[in-house]
Amino acid sequence: MKRLTGFRLVGTATALGALAAAGIAFADEGMWTFDNFPAQRVQQTYGVRVDQAWLNRVQNAAVRLTTGCSASLVSPEGLVLTNHHCVIECIQDLSSPQKDYVQDGFLPANRAEEKQCPGMQAEILTSITDVTARVQAAGEGQTGAAFARARSAETARIESEACAGDANSRCQVVSLYRGGQFKLYKYRKYADVRLAFAPEFKAAFFGGDPDNFNFPRYALDAAFLRLYENGRPVATPQHLRVNGAAPAAGDVVFVAGNPGTTLRQLTVSQLETQRDLVLPAQQLARSELRGRIIRFGEESAENRRIALDPLFGVENSFKAIYGRQLALADESLLDAKRREEAEIRQRIAGRPEAAAIGDPWKEIADVQDDFAELHFPFTYLEGGAGGGSQLYAYARTLVRAATERAKPSAERLPGFSDASLPLLEKSLLDVKPVEANLEEVYLSWWLSKAREYMTVDSPYVKALLGRQSPEQLAEELSKSRLGDPAVRRALWEGGLAAVQASDDPMIRFVLRTDAQARQVREQWLQRVSGPTDRAAERIARARFLAYGDSVYPDATFTLRLSYGQIAGWTYRGQTVEPFTRIGGLYERATGAEPFELAPRWAAAEGRVNKDTIYNLSSTNDIIGGNSGSPLINVRGEVIGAVFDGNIHSLGGAYYFDPELNRTVTVSMGAILESLDKVYDQKALLAELTGPARSQPTRNRRR
């Protein structure tokens, strides 16, 4: 593993400082919305013309998976390309002790063997409508919790109006620029998403945690899904063609996907709170969870199978957040943010609008004491309640839905409006295995951390534990019957009366503690999120006055487009080339985990073309949530699936360093080569590259 201790953000005081102070995106920076893509800048920089027809074609083929990833349509018959790690939860849910698709791979002989992924919905963005005036007007003159509730109510009304009577669509109002804009995103949704192909875990995650967020990489982190409707594959003429030809360094490439969360528009005081409170506490707790899951997996072979995906998720998050900690520890990052804030103030000084904007930066700074006071109660009773327990999530959904559904849609908690209920119901009722022993691990960890961080004498801890220990209560709660979808359905359909009459231990626990959680939520709205959002809206207004539309919004798990070129990087005198090849996989293999070859790959060594480009790096700006995004050439062809960033990109939550931040992609050439020579998936290969499909061509700029 490369040492992270010496990981610095080279050039932070110079390149980053200049970029951040200017407040404008340069180089290949930016996760741009499709209705404000800087096409002219791309043409000036790379000589590539991106017109509206190109944007429309890419948007119509870009897929958002509600489980937290991105994907793309790559055939006329509903075939979707994404990452293996984006579907590993589905693969695990479909597996059993007798048939472990995670370890063996999922290779259906025909479409009849494709299996539905529980809880997963695919969505394709069809329209973007500006609703800023409506949402901002709703909050006008309001403060604290009233401000937050007024905007939430208006958001719910807009979503319900836009999707009324349309069972095939999902409507979502998205806050951009931290309240500076609000856009209505309307999606065509597909609730029947089936697994069509997945390689073995050893191939998809070759190199394991040591290689994670590093490069060179040799991972086949790719998988295929298929969209179904009325029991048949969906016709998708708007798909993108694939191109398996070898790309070249310098080729212009684009990433269309749904980046999850960036924090580049937070204020200095908010970043300091992240650095000093939020991230350290998260990492301490997460490191203990990692140890508990490892111990659980060591108890039996079946436990190890169950724990594989959860452990991968915890380790991935731990390394990513560690990178964020290191970024915030570099004082030059905060110095750059201070200069940016000062420049915005300077640019708007004397403007008529400046008086109405006031000093929102100070207002947010003043909120940080309340943030610190309420952070742990809010985390352990509301935002992070349950600690990852699926049983707890089911119970809270059932308890809150029973109450919220009796209210008018606009008066409900976020996530329970009429527009939100179909996906909520699907997530609740889809058949999905629940492992009681692992549930006990999550619950005991959550309850013990709540007691540790808030102390035994905290009224919040007393509300959670009563007179029991975390271990006693976790053992009791893990005996819940909510793992049975029939039990969940009966409670969902029975409403408040059925929920209140239930003797299920988890339902009783949530009923007992929900009033306290709602109280904490209300305090958070009144003292933290309400004042913060109100001030952030005016900071966004100031930024627009200073820079116009030359800025891009923070990531919000909505469709974005980034541009860049295939390139390696140089760090401390060492140059990293942008490509690895299949032959390097065999050279890197040691025979011991995590560098052990998957048996099919070992057997195929004499058949595969070892010169085929396997993984590649590019300068595109991405973050978590972009996993599975298509890497697209200038002709709008898919040349790979994005699956990672390099170690330097871990500070990408806060800034973009054009010298070092890199996106890592598994090439389409490697995917096609493996389907042909390793997995013998001839039907899938023909679907991707058949007579009606494009033949491989060079991925050059126009």
Disulfide bonds with the S-S distance in Angstrom:
Cys69-Cys86 2.17
Cys90-Cys117 2.11
Cys163-Cys171 2.03
